[in-house]
Amino acid sequence: MMRLFIILLLLNGLLKGQTSTQVDTLVNDSKDLINAIKLDEALDVINKAEKMSREINYSLGLARLNVLKSAILVEQGKYDETLKYLAIAKKQADFMKDYYVVAEFYRIRGRVRANLELYNYAVEDFRLQLYYSKKIGSNKKRGLGIFYSYQNMLQSFEWLKQKDSVWKYAHKMEESLSGLGKGNKAFCSVAAYTKIANLNLDKSDLKNALIYNKRAEDIANRENMPKFDIYENYAIINNQKGDYREAGNYYEKAFINSYEFGFIDLTKYYAIKLAKFYNDKDKERSLKFFTLANTLDNSLSESKKKARDKLIEELIISKQEDQKRKTSIIIILCTALILTAIFIFIYKRRKYKRRINYKEALIEESQKKITETEIQNIHLNRKNEHLAKEVEEKKFQELIDFAKNNNPEFLVLFNELYPNLIFRLKELNPRIRNSELAFCALAYLNFTTKDIAEYTFVAIATVHSRKNRFRKKYNIPSDEDFNVWMRELGDK
């Protein structure tokens, strides 16, 4: 009986090992399909592998598969679902065992943040992507991870309008092509050459732009790859030459090509581009593309809104955790300073007593002296108070600027400076939305109805309506100033 039990255990382990190997094979197959832009086929393979992984509780396989699924969804502009599957991947016990998976996690999350215009947070993610990419053991995967890191850093600095950094990472991206395997080199070469061509167009260097764009086009034609970026560059080149008809043809090719490969965000981008391009040339055609852009925008806006809310919530939690860590460090430093002060005091006390024994005449004079340490402490305390005041004033001014620019980071910083109001509002209504919290925050900062309407891009009547709804919901007397009520609530 014991022998039979041992044999069954061995067979189960053997079958499990074989199944995990099969999952890994399917993971590689799905990567190849993604690189070939066969996204629907890749999803079918991923779902099959995911089912097998759940049956044998293969944690690393589930982490890899959910990251791959996120890679497809981010290209389709489904940001809310992308963040959902990234969260599932990160929860897997073996998530950190594969640096390629970790690097991909930060690459994809950075893409989402960048597309939601949270560029500084995106750069943080891309730096982490580069860090983990360099730790990957496989030369092929390491080279690919480093290339994508440089590509994403370039794009982020382009959005932040830091041209020197853009060209720095453009050169790094081109240099990194030599470290890629044959299967990935074609796809990455097209991306690199197309981008460098576009950067040359920004400098009106048509000669180098054409050289790089032609390199990209030759590879894309040979490998049957998407060419929308290449077509866009040709459109810009012809537009600069004054050949508007040919420029329009290339923009339309880019629009069709992006749609054929399922890149909905890019399809919307090209529809807007075409609507603006034809605005003063062909009104009917311009209206056609404007309508198409609106149709695409409606399908993407809900996903973007959910993703943005989820990211803001994550950022608030991250800020709170950072604040806790900073508080702990301050407590440790203060404790160390107190212990040091006690030690200095004891040492000085003993020294002072020794001096009394043979120089009593100097006691009165010694008591009048202020030690150098005490003077330094006084200066240091004054300096620290001054610095703390400057930091607080700078943060408050930054908060006001965020409010006036309707910046999505406004609520994050407000929660850091005035956490009590957010806490009280959530205590009154646990289901309160971020947009409602932001509205109350503006009232707390004593913005007028006119200011709130202007900075949030709504009518004054809409602001009055929102205030009335808050009055009913939280029983705010009609004769009490709304802003004063919010201030008193936050100061309790």
C-alpha positions in Angstrom: 0.0 0.0 0.0 2.8 2.4 0.9 4.6 1.6 -2.4 1.5 2.4 -4.3 1.1 5.8 -2.5 4.8 6.7 -3.3 4.3 5.7 -6.9 1.2 7.9 -7.2 3.1 10.9 -5.6 5.9 10.5 -8.1 3.5 10.2 -11.0 1.7 13.4 -9.8 5.0 15.3 -9.6 6.0 14.1 -13.0 2.7 15.1 -14.6 2.8 18.5 -12.9 6.3 19.1 -14.2 5.2 18.2 -17.7 2.2 20.5 -17.5 4.2 23.5 -16.3 6.6 22.9 -19.2 3.6 22.9 -21.5 2.4 26.2 -20.0 5.9 27.7 -20.6 5.8 26.6 -24.2 2.4 28.2 -24.6 3.7 31.4 -23.0 6.5 31.6 -25.6 4.0 30.8 -28.4 1.7 33.7 -27.2 4.7 36.1 -27.2 5.5 35.2 -30.8 1.9 35.9 -31.7 1.9 39.2 -30.0 5.1 40.2 -31.8 3.4 39.2 -35.0 0.4 41.5 -34.0 -1.9 38.5 -34.0 -3.6 39.6 -30.8 -6.8 37.5 -30.9 -4.8 34.3 -31.5 -2.5 35.2 -28.7 -5.4 35.7 -26.3 -6.7 32.2 -27.2 -3.3 30.6 -26.4 -3.1 32.6 -23.1 -6.5 31.5 -21.9 -5.7 27.9 -22.6 -2.4 28.2 -20.7 -4.1 30.0 -17.9 -6.6 27.2 -17.4 -3.7 24.7 -17.2 -1.8 26.8 -14.7 -4.8 27.1 -12.4 -5.3 23.3 -12.5 -1.8 22.7 -11.2 -1.5 25.9 -9.1 1.4 27.1 -11.3 2.0 30.6 -9.7 4.8 31.8 -12.0 2.8 30.7 -15.1 -0.2 32.8 -13.9 2.0 35.8 -13.3 3.5 35.6 -16.8 0.1 35.0 -18.5 -1.6 37.9 -16.7 1.2 40.3 -17.7 1.0 39.1 -21.3 -2.8 39.6 -21.3 -2.2 43.2 -20.0 0.3 43.8 -22.8 -2.4 43.1 -25.3 -5.1 45.1 -23.5 -2.9 48.2 -23.2 -2.4 48.2 -27.0 -6.2 48.1 -27.4 -6.7 51.1 -25.1 -8.5 49.0 -22.4 -6.6 50.6 -19.5 -9.0 49.6 -16.7 -8.7 45.9 -17.6 -5.0 46.3 -18.1 -4.6 47.4 -14.5 -6.9 44.6 -13.3 -4.7 41.9 -14.8 -1.5 43.6 -13.7 -2.8 43.5 -10.1 -3.5 39.8 -10.4 0.0 39.1 -11.8 1.6 41.0 -8.9 -0.3 39.0 -6.3 1.2 35.7 -7.5 3.6 34.2 -5.0 6.4 33.7 -7.6 6.0 37.1 -9.3 9.5 38.3 -8.4 11.2 35.1 -9.6 11.1 36.2 -13.2 12.8 39.6 -13.8 11.4 39.7 -17.3 7.9 39.5 -15.9 8.6 42.3 -13.4 10.2 44.5 -16.0 7.1 44.0 -18.3 4.8 44.8 -15.3 6.5 48.2 -14.9 6.6 48.8 -18.7 2.9 48.2 -19.1 1.8 50.2 -16.0 4.1 53.0 -17.2 2.3 53.0 -20.5 -1.1 53.3 -18.8 0.1 56.2 -16.6 1.7 58.0 -19.6 -1.5 57.6 -21.6 -3.5 59.1 -18.7 -1.0 62.0 -18.7 0.7 61.1 -15.4 4.1 61.5 -17.0 6.3 61.8 -13.9 4.9 58.7 -12.4 5.3 57.0 -15.8 9.0 57.9 -15.8 9.4 56.2 -12.4 7.9 53.0 -13.8 10.2 53.1 -16.8 13.2 53.5 -14.6 12.2 50.4 -12.7 11.6 48.6 -16.0 15.2 49.4 -17.0 16.5 48.4 -13.6 14.9 44.9 -13.7 15.6 44.5 -17.4 19.3 44.7 -16.7 18.9 41.8 -14.1 17.4 39.4 -16.6 19.5 36.3 -17.2 18.6 35.5 -20.8 20.6 37.7 -23.2 17.7 37.7 -25.7 15.1 38.9 -23.1 17.5 41.3 -21.4 18.2 43.0 -24.7 14.5 43.3 -25.5 13.7 44.7 -22.0 16.5 47.3 -22.2 15.3 48.4 -25.7 11.7 48.8 -24.5 13.0 50.8 -21.5 14.9 53.2 -23.7 11.9 53.5 -26.0 9.5 54.4 -23.2 11.9 56.8 -21.5 12.3 58.6 -24.8 8.5 58.9 -25.3 8.0 60.2 -21.7 10.7 62.8 -22.0 9.2 63.9 -25.3 5.8 64.5 -23.5 7.7 66.4 -20.8 9.4 68.5 -23.6 13.0 67.6 -22.5 14.7 67.5 -25.9 18.2 66.6 -24.7 16.9 63.6 -22.9 14.8 62.6 -25.9 17.9 62.4 -28.2 20.0 60.7 -25.5 17.5 57.8 -25.3 17.0 57.8 -29.1 20.7 57.1 -29.5 20.6 54.5 -26.7 17.6 52.8 -28.4 19.5 52.6 -31.7 22.7 51.2 -30.1 20.7 48.6 -28.1 19.5 47.0 -31.4 22.8 45.1 -31.6 21.9 43.2 -28.4 18.6 41.8 -29.7 17.9 38.3 -31.0 16.9 37.8 -34.6 13.2 37.3 -33.8 12.8 40.7 -32.0 15.3 42.7 -34.0 13.1 43.4 -37.0 10.2 44.7 -34.9 12.4 46.9 -32.7 14.4 48.2 -35.6 11.2 49.5 -37.3 10.2 51.2 -34.0 13.7 52.8 -33.5 14.2 53.9 -37.1 10.6 55.3 -37.3 11.1 57.3 -34.1 14.5 58.7 -35.1 13.0 59.7 -38.5 10.2 61.5 -36.7 12.7 63.3 -34.4 14.7 64.5 -37.5 11.5 65.8 -38.9 11.0 68.0 -35.8 14.4 69.6 -36.7 13.3 69.9 -40.4 16.1 67.5 -41.4 14.3 65.9 -44.3 17.4 64.1 -45.6 18.0 62.0 -42.4 14.3 61.6 -41.8 13.9 60.0 -45.3 16.9 57.7 -44.7 15.6 56.3 -41.4 12.0 56.1 -42.5 13.0 54.1 -45.7 15.0 51.7 -43.5 11.9 51.1 -41.3 9.7 50.7 -44.4 11.9 48.1 -46.0 11.9 46.0 -42.9 8.2 46.4 -42.3 7.4 45.4 -45.9 9.6 42.3 -45.6 8.2 41.2 -42.3 4.5 42.2 -42.9 4.4 44.6 -39.9 2.3 47.6 -39.0 3.4 50.8 -40.9 1.1 53.5 -39.5 4.1 55.4 -37.9 6.0 55.1 -41.2 3.0 56.5 -43.1 2.6 59.4 -40.6 6.3 60.3 -41.2 5.7 60.3 -45.0 2.6 62.5 -44.4 4.7 65.0 -42.4 7.5 65.0 -45.1 5.0 65.7 -47.9 3.2 68.3 -45.8 6.6 70.2 -45.2 7.2 70.0 -49.0 3.8 71.5 -49.7 2.3 68.4 -51.3 -0.9 68.3 -49.2 -2.7 65.8 -51.4 0.0 63.2 -50.9 0.2 64.1 -47.2 -3.5 63.4 -46.8 -3.2 60.1 -48.6 -0.4 59.0 -46.1 -2.4 60.1 -43.1 -5.4 58.0 -44.3 -3.1 55.0 -44.8 -1.9 55.4 -41.2 -5.5 55.6 -40.0 -6.5 52.4 -41.9 -3.4 50.5 -41.0 -3.8 51.2 -37.2 -7.4 50.1 -37.4 -6.5 46.9 -39.3 -4.1 45.9 -36.6 -6.5 46.7 -33.7 -4.8 49.8 -32.2 -8.0 51.7 -31.3 -6.2 54.5 -29.4 -4.0 55.2 -32.5 -7.0 55.0 -34.8 -8.7 57.7 -32.8 -5.4 59.8 -32.9 -5.2 59.6 -36.7 -8.9 60.4 -37.0 -8.4 63.6 -35.0 -5.2 64.3 -37.1 -7.1 63.9 -40.3 -10.0 66.1 -39.1 -7.6 68.9 -38.4 -5.6 68.4 -41.5 -8.7 68.6 -43.8 -10.3 71.5 -41.8 -9.2 74.2 -44.2 -8.9 72.0 -47.3 -12.0 69.7 -47.4 -14.7 70.5 -44.9 -16.8 67.4 -45.7 -13.9 65.1 -45.2 -12.9 66.9 -42.0 -16.4 66.4 -40.6 -16.3 62.7 -41.5 -13.1 62.1 -39.5 -14.2 64.3 -36.7 -17.3 62.1 -36.3 -15.2 59.0 -36.4 -12.9 60.4 -33.7 -15.9 61.1 -31.4 -17.3 57.6 -31.9 -13.9 56.1 -31.0 -13.5 58.5 -28.0 -16.9 57.4 -26.5 -15.7 53.8 -26.6 -12.5 54.6 -24.8 -13.5 57.4 -22.3 -15.2 55.0 -19.7 -12.2 52.7 -19.6 -9.8 55.7 -19.2 -12.0 57.2 -16.4 -12.0 53.9 -14.5 -8.3 53.5 -15.0 -7.6 57.1 -13.9 -9.7 56.7 -10.7 -7.9 53.5 -9.9 -4.5 55.0 -10.4 -5.3 58.1 -8.3 -6.5 55.8 -5.5 -3.2 53.8 -5.8 -1.2 57.1 -5.7 -3.1 58.3 -2.6 -2.3 55.0 -0.8 1.3 55.2 -2.0 1.6 58.8 -0.7 0.2 57.7 2.7 2.7 54.9 2.9 5.5 57.2 2.0 4.3 59.6 4.7 4.3 56.8 7.3 7.9 55.9 6.3 9.0 59.5 6.6 7.3 59.8 10.0 9.1 56.7 11.2 12.5 58.1 10.0 11.8 61.4 11.7 11.0 59.6 15.0 14.2 57.5 14.8 16.3 60.6 14.1 14.6 62.6 16.9 15.3 59.7 19.3 18.9 59.5 18.2 19.3 63.3 18.7 17.7 63.1 22.2 20.0 60.2 23.2 23.0 62.2 21.8 21.9 65.2 23.7 21.6 63.2 26.9 25.1 61.6 26.3 26.6 65.1 25.8 24.8 66.4 28.8 26.1 63.6 31.1 29.6 64.0 29.6 29.6 67.8 30.2 28.2 67.3 33.7 31.0 65.0 34.7 33.6 67.3 33.2 32.1 70.2 34.9 32.2 68.5 38.3 35.8 67.6 37.9 36.6 71.3 37.2 34.7 72.4 40.4 37.0 70.3 42.6 40.1 72.4 41.8 38.7 75.7 40.4 35.6 76.8 42.5 36.4 80.4 41.6 35.5 79.7 38.0 32.0 78.3 38.8 30.1 81.6 38.3 31.9 82.4 35.1 31.4 78.9 33.7 27.6 79.0 34.4 27.3 82.1 32.3 28.9 80.5 29.2 26.7 79.0 26.5 28.4 75.9 25.0 29.2 75.8 21.3 26.9 72.8 21.0 24.0 74.7 22.4 24.6 77.6 20.0 24.7 75.2 17.1 21.5 73.6 18.2 19.8 77.0 18.4 21.0 77.9 14.8 20.0 74.4 13.6 16.5 74.6 15.1 15.9 78.0 13.5 17.2 76.8 10.2 15.0 73.7 10.3 11.9 75.8 11.2 12.7 78.2 8.3 13.1 75.2 5.9 9.9 73.5 7.1 8.0 76.8 6.6 9.4 77.2 3.0 8.5 73.6 2.1 5.0 74.0 3.5 4.5 77.3 1.5 5.9 75.7 -1.7 3.5 72.7 -1.4 0.5 75.0 -0.8 1.4 77.1 -3.9 1.8 73.9 -5.9 -1.6 72.7 -4.6 -3.2 76.0 -5.8 -1.5 75.6 -9.2 -2.8 72.0 -9.5 -6.3 73.3 -8.8 -6.2 76.1 -11.3 -4.9 73.7 -14.0 -7.4 70.9 -13.1 -4.3 68.6 -12.6 -5.2 65.0 -11.7 -2.5 65.1 -8.9 -4.4 67.9 -7.1 -6.4 65.4 -4.9 -3.3 63.5 -4.1 -1.4 66.5 -2.8 -4.5 67.9 -1.0 -4.9 64.7 0.9 -1.3 65.0 2.0 -1.7 68.6 3.2 -5.3 68.4 4.6 -6.0 64.7 5.3 -8.6 65.5 7.9 -11.2 66.8 5.4 -10.9 63.7 3.2 -11.2 61.5 6.3 -14.3 63.4 7.6 -16.0 63.3 4.2 -15.4 59.6 3.8 -16.7 59.1 7.3 -19.9 60.9 6.3 -20.1 59.0 3.0 -17.8 56.0 2.5 -18.9 55.8 -1.2 -18.0 59.4 -2.0 -16.3 59.7 -5.4 -12.9 61.3 -6.1 -14.6 64.0 -8.3 -16.8 64.9 -5.3 -13.8 65.0 -3.0 -12.0 67.3 -5.4 -15.0 69.6 -5.5 -15.1 69.8 -1.6 -11.4 70.4 -1.6 -11.8 73.5 -3.8 -14.5 74.8 -1.5 -12.2 74.1 1.6 -9.5 76.2 -0.2 -12.2 79.0 -0.4 -12.4 79.1 -4.2 -15.4 81.1 -5.4 -18.2 79.6 -7.4 -16.9 81.4 -10.5 -13.4 80.1 -9.9 -14.6 76.5 -9.5 -16.6 76.8 -12.7 -13.6 78.2 -14.6 -11.0 75.7 -13.3 -13.2 72.6 -13.7 -14.5 73.6 -17.1 -18.2 73.7 -16.1 -21.0 76.3 -16.0 -21.5 78.4 -12.9 -25.1 77.0 -12.7 -23.6 73.5 -12.6 -21.4 74.5 -9.6 -24.5 76.0 -7.8 -26.4 72.7 -8.5 -23.6 70.6 -7.0 -23.5 72.8 -3.9 -27.2 72.4 -3.4 -26.9 68.6 -3.8 -24.2 68.6 -1.1 -26.4 70.8 1.2 -29.2 68.3 1.0 -27.0 65.2 1.4 -25.1 66.6 4.4 -27.8 68.8 5.9 -25.9 72.0 5.5 -28.2 75.0 6.5 -29.1 77.2 3.6 -28.0 80.3 5.5 -24.5 78.9 6.2 -21.7 79.6 3.8 -20.8 76.4 2.0 -17.0 77.1 2.0 -17.0 78.0 5.7 -18.9 74.7 6.5 -16.2 72.7 4.6 -13.4 74.5 6.4 -15.0 73.8 9.8 -15.5 70.2 8.9 -11.9 69.8 7.9 -10.6 71.6 11.0 -12.6 69.4 13.5 
